């Protein structure tokens, strides 16, 4: 995994507080989606394939 400073720089995130807030917001959304029975995935637009996110907390 990238170090935190590199992740922040690459994504124009200015503070660790902002990084934490964004991370928690995304995780909160993902938990709600999983609780509703939905999958969390990324889509490769070129090949139209899905890659499901697999985390122990999602089981």
N, C-alpha and C positions, 0 to 999 in steps of 0.2 A: 504494500500500500504506500502511496505517496506520503511524504511527510506533510504535516499540517500546514506549514508555511507555503510549501509548493502548491498544495491544493487551494489554499486561499488566493494566492497570486494568480494561478491559472483560471480562477473563476471569479475574479474581481470582488472578493470578499475581504472587507477591510479589517474586521475585528474577529477575535475568537468568539465573542458573544454572538455576533451575526452568524458565524459558522454553526455554533451550537443551536441557535434558534432555527436556522434553515434545516439542519439535520433532524431536530426533534419534530418539526412540522412535517417533513417527509415521512418520518417513521410513524407518526401519529396517523397520517393519511393511509399509509400502507397497512397498518394494523386494522383500521376501520374497513378497508377494502377486503382484507382477508376474512374479517369477522362476517362480512356480508356475503362471503362465498366466492369472491373474485380472486383472480391470480394477479400477481405483480410481475410484469415482464418488460423487456425491451424489445423493440421491433427493428429489424434490419430492413430498411425501406427498399434497398436494392433487391434483396432476395425474398422479401416478404416473409421472413422467418421470425419466430418468436424465441426468446430465451428467458425462461422463467427465473425469477429471483428466488434463491433457496437460502433461507436463514433458519437456524434452529428456533428462533423466536416465532416463526411462522407456522410451526407444527403444533 
